């Protein structure tokens, strides 16, 4: 029955493409979370009235974040081709997509981290400082725990955006469901391949959102 309705769909290729998309998404989400939290903390801590207040450093980091956050992802992939070739050795395949995915998403998430940290009650931070807490203690015991629900919610949104980025990366040879939908679906006019690829992408997005909502609800003590 499936073969009659979807004559052009090769399920082994579809599964391989799905695994490639999951791999690119998982690795880039993990790296984006780490780099995004670091950048977001730096933006917050070097801001006016905060622990490491430094206008020059803050504006420099903010400028870098704004630049990379503003570049359309498909253009960013092209701009990063020399860097990708230097790091990975090729511009094709799932690993070749990772630098662009991470560089494209980390600044976006960094702004979410900064916003989450700004929502923390200043009195909690001041009370910790008054009790002699070091900056490291404040970061690990106050800032990150207090903002964690927002951080998880933010990385969920970012992860969903990254799924879309992997589809765009597929158009330039990164593999995954986007590559399958473009090469086998669009270019060969096989609409059933495009349809199933899209459905698989939607399923991945729904699963990410479901997991993100559960984790956020479990750690939100408000």
N, CA, C and O of each residue as an XYZ file, in Angstrom:
888
protein
N       0.826     -1.207      0.000
C       0.000      0.000      0.000
C       0.867      1.267      0.000
O       0.644      2.199     -0.773
N       1.859      1.264      0.891
C       2.757      2.418      0.954
C       3.512      2.595     -0.355
O       3.735      3.720     -0.804
N       3.904      1.484     -0.962
C       4.636      1.558     -2.220
C       3.784      2.152     -3.342
O       4.312      2.786     -4.256
N       2.481      1.949     -3.273
C       1.590      2.506     -4.279
C       1.361      3.991     -4.038
O       1.358      4.786     -4.977
N       1.168      4.366     -2.761
C       0.932      5.773     -2.432
C       2.197      6.612     -2.529
O       2.154      7.779     -2.916
N       3.336      5.997     -2.169
C       4.623      6.709     -2.131
C       5.649      5.940     -2.952
O       6.585      5.364     -2.397
N       5.481      5.927     -4.257
C       6.324      5.072     -5.099
C       7.796      5.469     -5.135
O       8.656      4.632     -5.411
N       8.093      6.737     -4.860
C       9.469      7.214     -4.988
C      10.247      7.228     -3.677
O      11.454      7.470     -3.666
N       9.549      6.969     -2.573
C      10.197      7.029     -1.256
C      11.024      5.773     -1.017
O      10.505      4.658     -1.040
N      12.313      5.971     -0.789
C      13.218      4.880     -0.409
C      13.418      4.980      1.098
O      14.094      5.887      1.585
N      12.823      4.040      1.835
C      12.776      4.181      3.288
C      14.147      4.078      3.941
O      14.378      4.678      4.991
N      15.058      3.326      3.332
C      16.413      3.264      3.897
C      17.107      4.620      3.781
O      17.816      5.037      4.696
N      16.903      5.304      2.660
C      17.469      6.648      2.491
C      16.793      7.642      3.422
O      17.440      8.548      3.947
N      15.498      7.472      3.625
C      14.757      8.371      4.511
C      15.248      8.226      5.951
O      15.412      9.220      6.659
N      15.482      6.989      6.380
C      15.978      6.751      7.740
C      17.391      7.317      7.909
O      17.697      7.940      8.926
N      18.251      7.096      6.906
C      19.609      7.645      6.958
C      19.577      9.173      7.038
O      20.319      9.779      7.812
N      18.718      9.781      6.237
C      18.606     11.241      6.236
C      18.087     11.748      7.575
O      18.525     12.792      8.059
N      17.151     11.009      8.175
C      16.623     11.395      9.480
C      17.707     11.323     10.550
O      17.813     12.214     11.394
N      18.506     10.269     10.514
C      19.606     10.126     11.474
C      20.627     11.236     11.306
O      21.169     11.737     12.291
N      20.894     11.623     10.069
C      21.825     12.724      9.814
C      21.280     14.037     10.388
O      22.017     14.818     10.991
N      19.983     14.265     10.189
C      19.363     15.472     10.740
C      19.415     15.470     12.259
O      19.719     16.492     12.875
N      19.118     14.318     12.868
C      19.179     14.213     14.325
C      20.595     14.438     14.835
O      20.786     15.089     15.863
N      21.586     13.911     14.131
C      22.983     14.082     14.523
C      23.385     15.555     14.475
O      23.954     16.083     15.431
N      23.085     16.214     13.354
C      23.430     17.634     13.215
C      22.728     18.470     14.278
O      23.322     19.377     14.860
N      21.462     18.157     14.525
C      20.698     18.923     15.511
C      21.243     18.710     16.921
O      21.433     19.672     17.666
N      21.493     17.458     17.286
C      21.954     17.151     18.646
C      23.302     17.798     18.944
O      23.467     18.434     19.985
N      24.264     17.641     18.038
C      25.601     18.195     18.268
C      25.555     19.717     18.308
O      26.166     20.336     19.179
N      24.833     20.319     17.371
C      24.785     21.780     17.313
C      24.019     22.361     18.500
O      24.371     23.438     18.982
N      22.984     21.678     18.982
C      22.243     22.154     20.163
C      23.142     22.127     21.393
O      23.156     23.082     22.170
N      23.885     21.050     21.575
C      24.788     20.944     22.719
C      25.840     22.046     22.695
O      26.068     22.717     23.701
N      26.479     22.229     21.543
C      27.511     23.263     21.413
C      26.906     24.662     21.552
O      27.504     25.545     22.168
N      25.724     24.856     20.978
C      25.052     26.155     21.079
C      24.713     26.482     22.523
O      24.849     27.630     22.948
N      24.274     25.489     23.279
C      23.947     25.716     24.694
C      25.188     26.175     25.456
O      25.132     27.139     26.220
N      26.300     25.488     25.247
C      27.542     25.825     25.962
C      28.021     27.222     25.580
O      28.224     28.072     26.448
N      28.204     27.460     24.274
C      28.721     28.753     23.825
C      27.717     29.876     24.079
O      28.105     30.999     24.402
N      26.428     29.572     23.931
C      25.408     30.582     24.164
C      25.359     31.027     25.614
O      25.210     32.216     25.899
N      25.483     30.073     26.535
C      25.490     30.413     27.965
C      26.725     31.247     28.301
O      26.637     32.215     29.056
N      27.864     30.875     27.746
C      29.090     31.637     28.008
C      28.956     33.071     27.494
O      29.256     34.023     28.214
N      28.507     33.218     26.253
C      28.340     34.554     25.674
C      27.285     35.351     26.430
O      27.465     36.539     26.700
N      26.178     34.684     26.771
C      25.120     35.370     27.501
C      25.571     35.834     28.877
O      25.239     36.938     29.308
N      26.330     34.987     29.563
C      26.874     35.381     30.868
C      27.814     36.582     30.740
O      27.774     37.504     31.554
N      28.653     36.557     29.716
C      29.579     37.670     29.505
C      28.819     38.961     29.198
O      29.164     40.027     29.708
N      27.789     38.858     28.369
C      26.976     40.036     28.065
C      26.330     40.590     29.328
O      26.284     41.804     29.529
N      25.835     39.702     30.173
C      25.163     40.131     31.404
C      26.154     40.682     32.423
O      25.956     41.767     32.971
N      27.209     39.937     32.670
C      28.153     40.306     33.731
C      28.919     41.584     33.426
O      29.275     42.326     34.342
N      29.180     41.852     32.132
C      29.923     43.064     31.763
C      28.999     44.248     31.519
O      29.457     45.340     31.182
N      27.680     44.030     31.693
C      26.724     45.117     31.511
C      26.766     46.112     32.647
O      27.410     45.884     33.671
N      26.075     47.211     32.456
C      26.075     48.300     33.438
C      25.522     47.840     34.783
O      24.430     47.278     34.862
N      26.297     48.090     35.839
C      25.865     47.787     37.193
C      26.047     46.343     37.613
O      25.619     45.961     38.702
N      26.678     45.528     36.767
C      26.865     44.119     37.104
C      28.293     43.821     37.561
O      29.128     44.722     37.636
N      28.564     42.557     37.863
C      29.793     42.168     38.559
C      31.064     42.533     37.801
O      32.035     42.980     38.412
N      31.077     42.354     36.492
C      32.268     42.628     35.695
C      32.046     43.818     34.774
O      32.499     43.800     33.629
N      31.373     44.832     35.239
C      30.995     45.962     34.372
C      32.197     46.474     33.568
O      33.211     46.901     34.120
N      32.037     46.410     32.252
C      33.093     46.870     31.350
C      32.429     47.232     30.024
O      32.071     46.347     29.246
N      32.267     48.499     29.771
C      31.527     48.970     28.603
C      32.163     48.519     27.296
O      31.460     48.128     26.365
N      33.497     48.573     27.222
C      34.191     48.208     25.991
C      33.990     46.732     25.654
O      33.643     46.380     24.527
N      34.214     45.882     26.647
C      34.046     44.442     26.437
C      32.594     44.115     26.096
O      32.320     43.310     25.206
N      31.673     44.749     26.815
C      30.257     44.494     26.595
C      29.841     44.875     25.175
O      29.138     44.120     24.503
N      30.278     46.042     24.726
C      29.897     46.490     23.388
C      30.560     45.651     22.304
O      29.978     45.430     21.242
N      31.782     45.181     22.570
C      32.466     44.321     21.598
C      31.731     42.998     21.429
O      31.467     42.562     20.308
N      31.404     42.363     22.550
C      30.679     41.084     22.499
C      29.303     41.280     21.880
O      28.863     40.473     21.061
N      28.624     42.358     22.273
C      27.292     42.642     21.734
C      27.352     42.856     20.217
O      26.468     42.413     19.484
N      28.401     43.538     19.760
C      28.558     43.769     18.328
C      28.744     42.470     17.557
O      28.136     42.260     16.507
N      29.603     41.592     18.103
C      29.837     40.287     17.453
C      28.550     39.472     17.413
O      28.203     38.879     16.392
N      27.852     39.455     18.541
C      26.589     38.702     18.618
C      25.574     39.243     17.615
O      24.920     38.470     16.914
N      25.443     40.558     17.544
C      24.470     41.167     16.643
C      24.804     40.907     15.181
O      23.906     40.694     14.366
N      26.088     40.922     14.846
C      26.499     40.687     13.457
C      26.117     39.277     13.021
O      25.453     39.098     12.000
N      26.533     38.280     13.791
C      26.274     36.900     13.389
C      24.803     36.522     13.525
O      24.320     35.621     12.840
N      24.095     37.218     14.415
C      22.670     36.957     14.572
C      21.865     37.518     13.404
O      20.754     37.067     13.126
N      22.440     38.506     12.726
C      21.722     39.205     11.668
C      21.949     38.603     10.277
O      21.182     38.878      9.354
N      22.989     37.792     10.123
C      23.303     37.241      8.813
C      22.352     36.087      8.500
O      22.261     35.147      9.289
N      21.643     36.130      7.375
C      20.789     34.989      6.994
C      21.609     33.709      6.933
O      22.746     33.705      6.462
N      21.012     32.618      7.419
C      21.785     31.388      7.593
C      22.363     30.861      6.291
O      23.506     30.403      6.268
N      21.604     30.916      5.214
C      22.094     30.376      3.942
C      23.320     31.155      3.459
O      24.222     30.586      2.843
N      23.347     32.469      3.747
C      24.514     33.285      3.390
C      25.685     32.970      4.321
O      26.837     32.936      3.890
N      25.382     32.740      5.600
C      26.426     32.403      6.567
C      27.150     31.128      6.165
O      28.372     31.040      6.288
N      26.398     30.135      5.684
C      27.016     28.890      5.239
C      28.049     29.172      4.157
O      29.160     28.642      4.192
N      27.673     30.008      3.201
C      28.574     30.334      2.085
C      29.793     31.096      2.578
O      30.916     30.813      2.161
N      29.576     32.064      3.465
C      30.683     32.857      4.003
C      31.678     31.993      4.777
O      32.878     32.266      4.792
N      31.160     30.951      5.415
C      32.011     30.114      6.271
C      32.636     28.933      5.527
O      33.288     28.099      6.156
N      32.459     28.838      4.222
C      33.022     27.715      3.471
C      34.533     27.578      3.675
O      34.996     26.467      3.935
N      35.334     28.666      3.568
C      36.784     28.514      3.806
C      37.083     28.034      5.233
O      37.940     27.172      5.431
N      36.384     28.585      6.215
C      36.578     28.178      7.611
C      36.181     26.725      7.802
O      36.882     25.968      8.474
N      35.053     26.330      7.210
C      34.579     24.951      7.321
C      35.574     23.982      6.702
O      35.863     22.935      7.283
N      36.098     24.317      5.533
C      37.087     23.458      4.875
C      38.345     23.328      5.729
O      38.956     22.261      5.787
N      38.727     24.422      6.392
C      39.921     24.408      7.244
C      39.706     23.522      8.471
O      40.602     22.777      8.869
N      38.510     23.606      9.070
C      38.216     22.852     10.291
C      37.905     21.391      9.999
O      38.446     20.492     10.642
N      37.030     21.160      9.022
C      36.521     19.816      8.766
C      37.241     19.125      7.616
O      37.342     17.899      7.582
N      37.745     19.926      6.669
C      38.428     19.357      5.511
C      37.555     19.219      4.289
O      38.037     18.863      3.214
N      36.255     19.501      4.443
C      35.316     19.408      3.329
C      34.133     20.312      3.609
O      33.912     20.704      4.754
N      33.362     20.652      2.574
C      32.153     21.441      2.763
C      30.898     20.585      2.568
O      29.781     21.103      2.561
N      31.090     19.272      2.411
C      29.977     18.354      2.208
C      29.826     17.421      3.405
O      30.810     17.091      4.067
N      28.599     16.999      3.679
C      28.360     16.064      4.761
C      27.871     16.729      6.032
O      27.903     17.953      6.162
N      27.418     15.906      6.969
C      26.821     16.407      8.211
C      27.808     17.193      9.065
O      27.451     18.228      9.628
N      29.042     16.715      9.165
C      30.039     17.420      9.987
C      30.352     18.795      9.429
O      30.638     19.723     10.186
N      30.302     18.936      8.113
C      30.612     20.223      7.485
C      29.559     21.277      7.804
O      29.831     22.475      7.722
N      28.370     20.840      8.164
C      27.309     21.792      8.493
C      27.441     22.341      9.911
O      26.895     23.401     10.218
N      28.158     21.630     10.771
C      28.194     21.984     12.192
C      28.749     23.372     12.486
O      28.144     24.095     13.278
N      29.884     23.792     11.883
C      30.380     25.136     12.196
C      29.359     26.236     11.918
O      29.176     27.135     12.739
N      28.693     26.168     10.762
C      27.698     27.185     10.430
C      26.491     27.112     11.355
O      25.954     28.142     11.761
N      26.064     25.899     11.687
C      24.922     25.735     12.589
C      25.215     26.352     13.955
O      24.388     27.073     14.512
N      26.397     26.060     14.482
C      26.760     26.552     15.817
C      26.972     28.059     15.814
O      26.471     28.767     16.687
N      27.722     28.547     14.819
C      27.996     29.984     14.743
C      26.724     30.773     14.465
O      26.592     31.915     14.904
N      25.795     30.174     13.743
C      24.542     30.848     13.458
C      23.589     30.874     14.637
O      22.847     31.840     14.814
N      23.601     29.819     15.447
C      22.622     29.697     16.536
C      23.116     30.232     17.877
O      22.318     30.755     18.655
N      24.409     30.113     18.165
C      24.930     30.517     19.476
C      24.658     31.992     19.806
O      24.238     32.282     20.926
N      24.881     32.938     18.876
C      24.559     34.338     19.197
C      23.073     34.559     19.454
O      22.697     35.342     20.326
N      22.233     33.868     18.694
C      20.783     33.952     18.882
C      20.411     33.497     20.301
O      19.628     34.150     20.991
N      20.981     32.380     20.712
C      20.692     31.855     22.047
C      21.328     32.714     23.137
O      20.775     32.838     24.230
N      22.486     33.307     22.846
C      23.166     34.154     23.826
C      22.275     35.310     24.268
O      22.265     35.678     25.442
N      21.530     35.878     23.329
C      20.614     36.973     23.677
C      19.487     36.467     24.577
O      19.048     37.170     25.487
N      19.032     35.263     24.319
C      18.010     34.675     25.189
C      18.548     34.470     26.598
O      17.849     34.712     27.581
N      19.802     34.021     26.686
C      20.442     33.824     27.995
C      20.554     35.154     28.725
O      20.238     35.242     29.912
N      20.998     36.180     28.027
C      21.129     37.506     28.646
C      19.781     37.999     29.172
O      19.697     38.514     30.287
N      18.734     37.842     28.373
C      17.394     38.267     28.799
C      16.945     37.489     30.031
O      16.366     38.059     30.955
N      17.216     36.177     30.041
C      16.838     35.338     31.190
C      17.560     35.795     32.455
O      16.963     35.835     33.531
N      18.828     36.134     32.332
C      19.606     36.573     33.488
C      19.136     37.938     33.998
O      19.164     38.196     35.201
N      18.710     38.794     33.096
C      18.208     40.099     33.507
C      16.916     40.001     34.312
O      16.587     40.903     35.083
N      16.187     38.903     34.130
C      14.916     38.721     34.828
C      15.117     38.315     36.287
O      14.171     38.349     37.074
N      16.340     37.934     36.653
C      16.606     37.515     38.034
C      16.542     38.728     38.959
O      17.043     39.803     38.628
N      15.935     38.547     40.090
C      15.813     39.617     41.083
C      17.204     40.082     41.512
O      18.018     39.289     41.985
N      17.459     41.365     41.344
C      18.767     41.929     41.715
C      19.060     41.737     43.203
O      20.215     41.633     43.616
N      17.990     41.694     43.998
C      18.179     41.538     45.436
C      18.826     40.216     45.792
O      19.589     40.140     46.755
N      18.534     39.170     45.027
C      19.137     37.864     45.286
C      20.639     37.916     45.037
O      21.427     37.358     45.801
N      21.023     38.592     43.961
C      22.448     38.721     43.626
C      23.163     39.561     44.674
O      24.254     39.207     45.120
N      22.547     40.675     45.068
C      23.157     41.559     46.063
C      23.287     40.862     47.412
O      24.276     41.059     48.118
N      22.302     40.054     47.774
C      22.362     39.320     49.042
C      23.512     38.324     49.022
O      24.199     38.149     50.029
N      23.725     37.678     47.902
C      24.835     36.725     47.772
C      26.176     37.435     47.898
O      27.098     36.936     48.545
N      26.276     38.619     47.266
C      27.524     39.392     47.359
C      27.768     39.855     48.795
O      28.902     39.860     49.275
N      26.688     40.245     49.468
C      26.825     40.721     50.850
C      27.303     39.617     51.778
O      27.962     39.891     52.781
N      26.974     38.366     51.450
C      27.405     37.235     52.263
C      28.806     36.749     51.876
O      29.281     35.741     52.400
N      29.459     37.457     50.968
C      30.837     37.136     50.611
C      31.001     36.118     49.504
O      32.095     35.586     49.313
N      29.936     35.834     48.768
C      30.019     34.851     47.686
C      30.919     35.366     46.565
O      30.864     36.541     46.202
N      31.740     34.483     46.026
C      32.598     34.846     44.908
C      31.767     34.911     43.630
O      30.623     34.459     43.590
N      32.366     35.481     42.595
C      31.664     35.574     41.306
C      31.306     34.183     40.786
O      30.207     33.959     40.279
N      32.255     33.251     40.923
C      31.995     31.880     40.476
C      30.824     31.252     41.210
O      29.994     30.575     40.604
N      30.758     31.476     42.508
C      29.654     30.941     43.306
C      28.327     31.562     42.884
O      27.313     30.871     42.781
N      28.341     32.870     42.642
C      27.123     33.559     42.215
C      26.640     33.005     40.873
O      25.442     32.814     40.665
N      27.579     32.752     39.973
C      27.207     32.216     38.653
C      26.577     30.833     38.791
O      25.508     30.571     38.240
N      27.256     29.939     39.541
C      26.824     28.540     39.608
C      25.674     28.310     40.584
O      24.859     27.410     40.384
N      25.605     29.129     41.652
C      24.601     28.891     42.696
C      23.391     29.821     42.598
O      22.338     29.538     43.169
N      23.544     30.929     41.874
C      22.443     31.897     41.794
C      21.967     32.099     40.363
O      20.816     31.805     40.041
N      22.850     32.602     39.501
C      22.440     32.998     38.159
C      21.893     31.834     37.328
O      20.785     31.903     36.796
N      22.690     30.762     37.227
C      22.259     29.637     36.391
C      21.037     28.907     36.956
O      20.095     28.643     36.209
N      21.022     28.571     38.262
C      19.813     27.903     38.791
C      18.553     28.752     38.673
O      17.490     28.243     38.316
N      18.669     30.050     38.972
C      17.487     30.915     38.938
C      16.946     31.087     37.521
O      15.741     31.248     37.331
N      17.831     31.055     36.532
C      17.407     31.293     35.145
C      17.181     30.008     34.360
O      16.826     30.064     33.182
N      17.381     28.850     34.989
C      17.356     27.586     34.263
C      16.047     27.318     33.505
O      16.112     26.878     32.358
N      14.869     27.558     34.083
C      13.649     27.342     33.290
C      13.638     28.142     31.993
O      13.253     27.629     30.943
N      14.065     29.405     32.069
C      14.114     30.238     30.863
C      15.197     29.758     29.903
O      15.028     29.839     28.686
N      16.313     29.255     30.446
C      17.387     28.747     29.596
C      16.931     27.508     28.831
O      17.230     27.357     27.647
N      16.209     26.625     29.512
C      15.707     25.415     28.851
C      14.667     25.779     27.800
O      14.674     25.236     26.695
N      13.774     26.700     28.151
C      12.773     27.153     27.193
C      13.441     27.779     25.965
O      13.007     27.571     24.832
N      14.504     28.549     26.214
C      15.220     29.189     25.116
C      15.943     28.203     24.226
O      15.940     28.360     23.005
N      16.568     27.180     24.814
C      17.290     26.201     23.996
C      16.303     25.332     23.228
O      16.643     24.800     22.172
N      15.088     25.181     23.741
C      14.060     24.457     22.997
C      13.700     25.208     21.721
O      13.620     24.618     20.644
N      13.485     26.511     21.853
C      13.192     27.346     20.682
C      14.359     27.313     19.698
O      14.165     27.213     18.487
N      15.572     27.399     20.237
C      16.767     27.385     19.391
C      16.928     26.047     18.692
O      17.302     26.003     17.520
N      16.652     24.956     19.391
C      16.757     23.621     18.794
C      15.804     23.475     17.612
O      16.159     22.897     16.585
N      14.595     24.003     17.766
C      13.623     23.948     16.668
C      14.112     24.770     15.483
O      13.966     24.361     14.331
N      14.695     25.931     15.772
C      15.274     26.742     14.691
C      16.417     25.993     14.006
O      16.584     26.084     12.790
N      17.199     25.255     14.790
C      18.325     24.496     14.231
C      17.858     23.377     13.314
O      18.539     23.055     12.340
N      16.712     22.781     13.605
C      16.161     21.778     12.700
C      15.910     22.414     11.334
O      16.215     21.827     10.296
N      15.351     23.618     11.355
C      15.155     24.354     10.103
C      16.469     24.702      9.428
O      16.576     24.648      8.203
N      17.468     25.059     10.224
C      18.795     25.362      9.663
C      19.398     24.130      8.987
O      20.026     24.248      7.935
N      19.212     22.947      9.584
C      19.766     21.735      8.976
C      19.125     21.477      7.623
O      19.776     20.978      6.705
N      17.842     21.818      7.500
C      17.169     21.651      6.208
C      17.779     22.578      5.160
O      17.977     22.183      4.011
N      18.073     23.813      5.562
C      18.720     24.746      4.633
C      20.139     24.289      4.306
O      20.589     24.400      3.166
N      20.842     23.773      5.320
C      22.205     23.287      5.095
C      22.200     22.115      4.113
O      23.152     21.923      3.357
N      21.112     21.331      4.134
C      21.001     20.208      3.222
C      20.992     20.619      1.769
O      21.430     19.861      0.903
N      20.499     21.812      1.493
C      20.452     22.303      0.117
C      21.849     22.484     -0.461
O      22.039     22.383     -1.673
N      22.829     22.751      0.404
C      24.207     22.938     -0.082
C      25.073     21.721      0.222
O      26.298     21.823      0.293
N      24.428     20.570      0.399
C      25.178     19.322      0.467
C      25.524     18.808      1.842
O      26.436     17.994      1.986
N      24.804     19.272      2.872
C      25.124     18.829      4.231
C      24.479     17.494      4.579
O      24.779     16.925      5.629
N      23.609     16.988      3.731
C      22.906     15.755      4.050
C      21.665     16.037      4.864
O      21.284     17.191      5.057
N      21.037     14.976      5.342
C      19.847     15.130      6.153
C      18.578     15.212      5.324
O      18.598     15.038      4.105
N      17.475     15.480      6.010
C      16.166     15.508      5.366
C      16.029     16.666      4.388
O      15.342     16.542      3.374
N      16.671     17.782      4.679
C      16.631     18.907      3.750
C      17.290     18.575      2.426
O      16.779     18.925      1.362
N      18.432     17.895      2.497
C      19.139     17.471      1.291
C      18.296     16.483      0.488
O      18.233     16.573     -0.738
N      17.654     15.546      1.173
C      16.819     14.549      0.504
C      15.609     15.210     -0.154
O      15.259     14.889     -1.289
N      14.977     16.133      0.566
C      13.804     16.816      0.022
C      14.168     17.658     -1.205
O      13.378     17.770     -2.141
N      15.351     18.240     -1.194
C      15.763     19.104     -2.302
C      16.234     18.294     -3.512
O      15.761     18.505     -4.628
N      17.171     17.366     -3.282
C      17.752     16.619     -4.399
C      16.784     15.586     -4.979
O      16.538     15.555     -6.184
N      16.237     14.737     -4.094
C      15.353     13.669     -4.581
C      13.916     14.151     -4.772
O      13.197     13.667     -5.647
N      13.512     15.104     -3.946
C      12.138     15.569     -4.021
C      11.919     16.662     -5.040
O      11.186     16.479     -6.012
N      12.553     17.798     -4.820
C      12.316     18.967     -5.670
C      12.944     18.824     -7.053
O      12.263     18.977     -8.067
N      14.245     18.531     -7.093
C      14.935     18.506     -8.380
C      14.449     17.377     -9.289
O      14.473     17.520    -10.512
N      14.014     16.273     -8.719
C      13.529     15.152     -9.525
C      12.002     15.122     -9.609
O      11.408     14.185    -10.142
N      11.380     16.185     -9.064
C       9.919     16.312     -9.122
C       9.210     15.110     -8.486
O       8.196     14.626     -8.990
N       9.772     14.642     -7.365
C       9.167     13.532     -6.625
C       8.504     14.106     -5.375
O       9.107     14.164     -4.303
N       7.266     14.523     -5.536
C       6.580     15.234     -4.459
C       6.360     14.377     -3.214
O       6.281     14.904     -2.104
N       6.261     13.068     -3.391
C       6.066     12.199     -2.232
C       7.289     12.186     -1.327
O       7.160     12.081     -0.107
N       8.485     12.293     -1.924
C       9.717     12.358     -1.129
C       9.760     13.656     -0.329
O      10.120     13.657      0.848
N       9.390     14.758     -0.975
C       9.349     16.047     -0.286
C       8.335     16.025      0.851
O       8.597     16.543      1.936
N       7.180     15.426      0.597
C       6.120     15.360      1.610
C       6.564     14.567      2.832
O       6.406     15.031      3.961
N       7.115     13.383      2.621
C       7.532     12.545      3.747
C       8.695     13.179      4.503
O       8.751     13.099      5.730
N       9.617     13.804      3.788
C      10.731     14.499      4.448
C      10.199     15.608      5.348
O      10.674     15.795      6.467
N       9.216     16.335      4.851
C       8.614     17.417      5.634
C       7.912     16.874      6.867
O       8.029     17.444      7.952
N       7.187     15.781      6.709
C       6.493     15.159      7.851
C       7.492     14.709      8.913
O       7.257     14.901     10.106
N       8.606     14.111      8.485
C       9.638     13.682      9.438
C      10.231     14.874     10.180
O      10.481     14.795     11.383
N      10.456     15.975      9.472
C      10.983     17.184     10.118
C       9.987     17.698     11.154
O      10.379     18.085     12.254
N       8.695     17.703     10.803
C       7.662     18.156     11.736
C       7.610     17.265     12.976
O       7.434     17.758     14.090
N       7.760     15.969     12.786
C       7.759     15.047     13.932
C       8.920     15.356     14.871
O       8.751     15.377     16.090
N      10.105     15.596     14.297
C      11.277     15.945     15.113
C      11.010     17.216     15.905
O      11.335     17.291     17.091
N      10.417     18.224     15.252
C      10.110     19.495     15.916
C       9.124     19.278     17.062
O       9.316     19.816     18.153
N       8.073     18.496     16.824
C       7.068     18.244     17.866
C       7.692     17.515     19.060
O       7.363     17.810     20.209
N       8.582     16.574     18.792
C       9.234     15.834     19.879
C      10.125     16.767     20.703
O      10.118     16.710     21.933
N      10.889     17.624     20.024
C      11.746     18.582     20.728
C      10.911     19.501     21.615
O      11.258     19.734     22.772
N       9.803     20.025     21.068
C       8.943     20.914     21.843
C       8.329     20.193     23.040
O       8.233     20.760     24.128
N       7.918     18.950     22.840
C       7.321     18.155     23.916
C       8.315     17.934     25.049
O       7.987     18.124     26.220
N       9.538     17.531     24.689
C      10.576     17.304     25.701
C      10.921     18.604     26.410
O      11.058     18.631     27.633
N      11.063     19.688     25.639
C      11.388     20.986     26.228
C      10.339     21.451     27.212
O      10.676     21.977     28.273
N       9.056     21.265     26.876
C       7.968     21.673     27.775
C       7.984     20.868     29.071
O       7.765     21.414     30.153
N       8.246     19.561     28.952
C       8.279     18.709     30.146
C       9.430     19.115     31.074
O       9.243     19.253     32.283
N      10.612     19.302     30.499
C      11.781     19.667     31.313
C      11.573     21.030     31.957
O      11.871     21.210     33.138
N      11.064     21.993     31.190
C      10.826     23.327     31.738
C       9.840     23.283     32.897
O      10.053     23.925     33.925
N       8.763     22.524     32.730
C       7.754     22.419     33.797
C       8.316     21.746     35.047
O       7.955     22.104     36.168
N       9.209     20.762     34.847
C       9.737     20.025     35.990
C      10.720     20.831     36.826
O      10.858     20.584     38.024
N      11.403     21.791     36.213
C      12.409     22.554     36.954
C      11.906     23.933     37.367
O      12.562     24.621     38.149
N      10.740     24.346     36.847
C      10.190     25.652     37.199
C       9.455     25.529     38.533
O       8.399     24.901     38.603
N      10.002     26.120     39.580
C       9.448     25.985     40.933
C       8.470     27.105     41.278
O       7.940     27.153     42.388
N       8.231     28.013     40.315
C       7.327     29.131     40.628
C       5.885     28.667     40.682
O       4.987     29.471     40.932
